[in-house]
Amino acid sequence: MPTTEGPSPQAPTYALRGQRSIARIIAATLDLLRTQGPQRVTIDAVSARSGVAKTTIYRHYQDRAQMLRAALAAAVDEDAPRIPEELPIRQQLLWMFDDTRRVLEEQAGMGTIAAILTDQDPEFTDLFRAVTAARRRTMIDVLAAGIAAGALPADLDTDQTINIIIGSYLAAALRHGTVAGDWADRLLRTLWPDLTE
């Protein structure tokens, strides 16, 4: 008589297949976001781009919003990387600038940024801000630690400083179509005198 004890030998294969489908769905969603913006991210478009059947997508995600949240979380990492605290404040700031660039350039992409700036898809805009809140928290923590250590002015407006960092990147992208490789170094040289006065 066949036994029913223990996992089915098909279980690992099925689970692996599911993980591969999810990876393809997320990759296709992010590619569409970066290049075309959130309005082009539909279940149909992701299915066509990923080669994953719509029925399989719905097996993993209840709807488009849930799929988008999963993709954004995978790209932005809700558990944002921690800055190496042993670095001097100048190097911590440079690390933060480079990380900001990586998020905007490699993870969000201009399609996503343009959609957020014009609020093309309010639901997506709210979702993006919620998922990326951890990144902003990391930036605030870096600045707050510098203030606490006496390396940055006690009255530093951390919110405005973050706006300047992000705005600098977006302005460079708008003016030149691309952001120079030394952007982070140049920004730090520009801000450093005011940050340490």
C-alpha positions in Angstrom: 0.0 0.0 0.0 1.6 3.4 -1.0 2.5 5.7 1.9 1.5 9.3 2.1 4.1 10.2 4.7 6.8 12.7 3.9 6.9 15.4 1.2 6.0 14.6 -2.3 9.1 14.3 -4.6 7.3 16.8 -6.9 7.2 19.4 -4.2 10.7 20.8 -4.5 10.4 20.9 -8.3 7.1 22.7 -8.1 8.4 25.2 -5.6 11.5 25.9 -7.7 9.3 26.4 -10.7 7.2 28.9 -8.7 10.4 30.8 -7.6 11.5 31.0 -11.2 8.2 32.4 -12.3 8.2 35.0 -9.6 11.7 36.1 -10.6 10.7 36.5 -14.2 7.5 38.4 -13.2 9.5 40.8 -11.0 12.2 41.3 -13.6 9.6 42.1 -16.3 7.7 44.4 -14.0 10.8 46.4 -13.1 11.9 46.5 -16.7 8.6 48.0 -17.8 8.7 50.4 -14.8 12.2 51.7 -15.6 11.6 52.1 -19.4 8.0 52.9 -19.8 6.5 53.9 -16.4 3.8 52.4 -14.2 0.9 53.0 -16.6 2.4 50.4 -19.0 2.7 47.8 -16.2 -0.4 45.6 -16.7 -0.8 41.9 -16.1 -1.0 41.5 -19.9 2.2 43.5 -20.5 4.1 41.6 -17.8 2.9 38.3 -19.1 4.1 39.2 -22.6 7.4 40.5 -21.4 8.1 37.7 -19.0 6.7 34.7 -20.9 4.7 33.8 -17.8 1.1 32.9 -18.3 -1.5 35.3 -16.8 -3.0 32.5 -14.8 0.4 31.9 -13.2 0.8 35.6 -12.4 -2.6 35.6 -10.7 -1.6 32.5 -8.8 1.2 34.5 -7.2 -0.4 38.0 -7.0 -4.0 38.9 -6.3 -3.8 42.0 -8.6 -1.6 44.5 -10.4 -1.0 46.5 -7.1 0.2 43.5 -5.3 2.6 42.6 -8.2 3.9 46.2 -8.2 4.5 46.2 -4.5 6.5 42.9 -4.7 8.6 44.2 -7.6 9.3 47.5 -5.8 10.2 45.8 -2.6 12.6 43.5 -4.4 14.2 46.4 -6.2 14.5 48.9 -3.4 15.0 46.4 -0.5 12.7 47.4 2.3 15.5 46.4 4.6 17.8 49.2 3.3 21.5 48.5 3.5 23.2 49.9 6.6 26.0 52.4 6.1 29.4 51.3 7.4 29.4 53.3 10.6 33.2 53.1 11.0 33.6 55.5 8.0 34.3 59.2 8.7 31.4 61.4 8.1 32.7 62.6 4.7 32.9 59.0 3.5 29.5 58.2 5.0 27.9 61.1 3.0 29.7 59.9 -0.2 28.3 56.4 0.4 24.9 57.9 0.9 25.1 59.9 -2.4 26.2 56.8 -4.3 23.5 54.7 -2.8 20.9 57.4 -3.7 22.2 57.3 -7.3 22.0 53.6 -7.5 18.4 53.6 -6.3 17.3 56.3 -8.7 19.3 55.0 -11.7 19.3 51.2 -11.4 16.2 50.5 -9.4 13.7 53.2 -10.2 14.7 54.4 -13.6 13.6 57.5 -15.5 10.2 55.9 -16.5 9.3 55.6 -12.8 10.7 59.0 -11.8 8.8 60.8 -14.6 5.6 59.1 -13.6 5.9 60.1 -10.0 6.8 63.7 -10.8 3.7 64.0 -13.0 1.6 61.8 -10.8 0.4 59.8 -13.8 -0.7 56.9 -11.5 -1.6 58.2 -8.0 -2.0 54.7 -6.6 1.5 53.8 -7.8 2.9 57.0 -6.5 1.6 56.3 -3.0 2.9 52.7 -3.3 6.3 53.8 -4.4 6.7 56.3 -1.5 5.6 53.7 1.0 8.0 51.1 -0.2 10.9 53.5 -0.5 10.4 55.0 3.0 13.2 52.7 4.3 15.7 54.3 2.0 14.8 57.8 3.2 15.0 56.6 6.8 18.6 55.4 6.1 19.5 58.9 4.8 18.0 60.6 7.8 19.9 58.2 10.1 23.2 59.1 8.4 22.6 62.8 8.8 21.3 62.4 12.4 24.4 60.4 13.4 26.6 63.1 11.9 24.8 65.8 13.9 24.9 63.7 17.1 28.7 63.2 16.7 29.2 67.0 16.2 30.4 66.5 12.6 27.4 68.2 11.1 25.6 71.4 12.2 23.1 70.9 15.0 20.5 72.9 13.2 20.9 71.0 9.9 17.6 70.6 8.0 17.8 66.9 7.2 14.7 66.9 5.1 15.9 69.8 2.9 19.3 68.2 2.7 17.8 65.0 1.3 15.7 67.1 -1.2 18.9 68.8 -2.4 20.7 65.4 -2.9 17.8 63.9 -4.9 17.2 67.2 -6.7 20.8 67.4 -7.8 20.6 64.0 -9.4 17.4 64.8 -11.2 18.6 68.2 -12.4 21.7 66.6 -13.9 19.7 63.9 -15.6 17.2 66.5 -17.0 20.0 68.8 -18.3 22.3 66.3 -19.8 20.2 63.2 -20.3 22.7 61.3 -18.1 24.5 61.8 -14.9 28.3 62.0 -14.9 30.3 59.4 -13.0 31.8 62.0 -10.7 28.4 63.4 -9.7 28.6 62.2 -6.0 32.1 63.7 -5.6 31.2 67.0 -7.1 28.0 67.3 -5.0 29.9 66.5 -1.8 32.6 69.1 -2.6 29.8 71.7 -3.2 27.9 70.9 0.0 30.8 70.2 2.3 31.6 73.8 3.3 28.0 74.4 4.3 27.7 71.0 6.0 30.7 71.6 8.2 30.5 75.4 8.9 
